Amino acid sequence: MASKLALLITLFVVVVAMVAGPAMATDHWVGDDQGWKLEFNYTSWAATKQFHVGDKLIFKYKKDAHNVYKADQEAFKSCTPSSDVTPLTSGNDEISLTSPGKKWYICGVGKHCEKGMKLAINVLPAEFGSPAPSPSGPASPSSASLISPNSKFVAMIVAAFAMFVVIMT
């Protein structure tokens, strides 16, 4: 009986790990430890990442030295922020990626955009449902947020439990 219980616990942990892994959202610290600044190649940085619906972009920079504008492709190319877009200016700006597709961000201070402070990314659909929103408060450098209880996740847990019942009988 003890070996069946050990097998049951091991199987449960494996199933949960397999299901939970893709359901986790990622906080992308733009520029990693360099942050949002001049003289950094954001094209190369973005090329090493995968962005999914549910992930967050976190722009860290010295307040009043930079800002972040959400842009369209034209504003990105011309480095001209749209007059109907309000810039983010906190120095610790979080942007939740809520829909798939191309996204563009620029710094609207001086000629910063022309000097490379611009980011273009492609957001992919969520891998496994939408993650739960993070609680408000200061950002932490964690790489993932909580698992969202969605129907696929619940179905996998129920299936795993059913397998355990079959093994135990």
Beta strands, then each sheet from edge to edge (+ up, - down):
strand 1: 27-29
strand 2: 51-52
strand 3: 56-60
strand 4: 69-71
strand 5: 92-96
strand 6: 101-106
strand 7: 118-124
sheet 1: 1+ 3+ 5-
sheet 2: 2+ 7+ 6- 4+
end
